[in-house]
Amino acid sequence: MAKGNEPLKYDSAKTTPVHHAFKVTPEDFEPSIEFLRKNGVEVFNIENRNEGVFWGPQAYFLDPDGNKLEIYAGPGAKKA
């Protein structure tokens, strides 16, 4: 969490940078996405980041209340 002087502005829940992430093992990443989809959850962005602070497989979806969530299977934060 971070505190700013201005509220975050975004067009939709899918485009907000604010989200909660859940770390899974690399072996559980694809099965987790399949489970969500089989249960009617739209996974709207899947990427394998190789730059930025956190890198590796990531998938984003919304919970029933519209909160953005992430499944993350990378090694953690890159060390400088």
SVG drawing of the C-alpha trace seen along z (x, -y; Angstrom):
<svg xmlns="http://www.w3.org/2000/svg" viewBox="-20 -16 42 44">
<polyline fill="none" stroke="black" stroke-width="0.4" points="0.0,0.0 1.1,-3.5 -0.3,-6.9 -0.5,-9.6 -1.9,-13.2 -4.4,-12.6 -6.8,-9.7 -5.9,-7.3 -7.7,-7.9 -8.5,-5.0 -11.2,-4.2 -12.2,-0.8 -11.5,1.9 -9.4,3.7 -7.1,0.7 -6.5,-0.3 -2.9,0.3 -4.4,1.2 -4.8,4.9 -4.1,7.8 -1.7,10.5 -1.6,14.2 1.6,16.1 1.3,19.7 3.9,22.2 4.8,22.3 3.2,25.7 -0.1,24.3 -0.2,21.2 -2.0,22.7 -4.3,25.0 -5.3,21.9 -6.3,20.0 -8.2,23.1 -10.1,23.3 -11.1,19.7 -12.3,20.0 -14.2,23.2 -16.0,21.3 -17.0,18.4 -14.3,15.9 -12.9,13.8 -9.1,13.8 -8.5,10.6 -4.7,10.4 -2.0,13.0 1.6,12.1 5.1,13.3 6.9,10.2 10.6,9.9 11.0,6.3 9.8,4.2 9.8,4.9 8.0,8.3 8.6,10.5 7.4,13.9 3.9,15.3 1.0,13.1 -2.7,13.3 -5.4,10.7 -9.1,11.1 -11.9,9.4 -13.6,10.7 -17.5,10.5 -17.2,7.1 -15.0,5.7 -11.7,5.8 -8.7,6.5 -6.8,9.6 -3.6,11.3 -2.2,14.8 1.6,14.5 4.1,17.4 7.4,15.6 10.4,15.7 9.7,12.4 11.1,9.0 14.2,8.5 17.3,7.7 19.2,4.6"/>
</svg>
